[in-house]
C-alpha cells in the first residue's frame, strides 16, 4: 500500500479541521435522497444542482454550457 507524504498528511489534517468542509459534507449527507420527485422518478434538476454543488465544493472551474439536443434521454 502507498504511504502518504508529509505534505499529504498535513493537507488531510488541515481538511479535517475545516468546519466549512465538515458542514458541506453534512449538507450533502442530509440531502442525499432528494434526487427523486414525489412520483418516484429521478428529478434531473436536483441531480444537476447536486453536481454543481459538488463541483463548487471541490473547486473545479465550471465547463462552458453546451446545449443538449435530442429527443430520447435515459438515466
BAKOLKOL-534904 format. One line per field, with one value per residue (C-alpha): residue in one letter; x, y negated, z. Coordinates in steps of 0.02 Angstrom, whole numbers, plus 50000, padded with zeros to 5 digits. Each point is the difference from the previous one (the first is absolute). Layout:
<pts>
r: [a, ...] $
x: [X, ...] $
y: [Y, ...] $
z: [Z, ...] $
</pts>
This chain:
<pts>
r: [x, x, x, x, x, x, x, x, x, x, x, x, x, x, x, x, x, x, x, x, x, x, x, x, x, x, x, x, x, x, x, x, x, x, x, x, x, x, x, x, x, x, x, x, x, x, x, x, x, x, x, x, x, x, x, x, x, x, x, x, x, x, x, x, x, x, x, x, x, x, x, x, x, x, x] $
x: [50000, 50060, 50044, 49954, 50135, 50016, 49921, 49850, 49983, 50003, 49871, 49885, 50023, 49959, 49844, 49946, 50004, 49895, 49828, 49940, 50050, 49915, 49842, 50001, 50011, 49862, 49891, 50035, 49958, 49835, 49945, 50063, 49829, 49921, 50033, 49827, 49839, 49842, 49950, 50162, 50083, 50173, 49992, 50133, 50004, 50047, 50139, 50068, 49995, 50091, 50135, 50022, 50015, 50130, 50094, 50002, 50054, 50151, 50034, 50003, 49970, 49830, 49997, 49921, 49816, 49958, 49822, 49927, 49917, 49899, 49834, 50028, 50104, 50021, 50088] $
y: [50000, 49825, 49888, 49817, 49870, 49874, 49867, 50114, 50038, 49815, 49963, 50134, 49933, 49824, 50063, 50097, 49840, 49904, 49964, 49940, 50164, 50099, 49895, 50028, 50188, 49999, 49903, 50128, 50140, 49919, 49977, 50162, 50076, 49847, 50051, 50073, 49903, 50048, 50116, 50099, 49942, 49923, 49810, 49946, 49822, 50070, 50104, 49848, 49893, 50139, 50017, 49811, 49997, 50138, 49911, 49841, 50101, 50073, 49831, 50052, 49868, 50026, 50059, 49889, 50034, 50114, 50011, 50174, 50062, 50156, 50076, 50158, 49990, 50131, 49999] $
z: [50000, 49960, 50145, 50015, 49985, 50141, 49890, 49965, 50185, 50042, 49864, 50072, 50176, 49940, 49909, 50155, 50102, 49873, 50071, 49829, 49917, 50139, 49980, 49812, 50020, 50131, 49879, 49863, 50122, 50054, 49819, 49925, 49966, 49921, 49819, 49978, 49976, 50094, 49857, 50025, 49839, 50000, 50012, 49876, 50069, 50172, 49924, 49908, 50157, 50095, 49867, 49994, 50190, 50003, 49861, 50105, 50152, 49912, 49918, 49818, 49870, 49919, 49821, 49869, 49968, 49854, 49941, 50018, 49842, 49966, 50043, 50101, 50160, 50136, 50166] $
</pts>
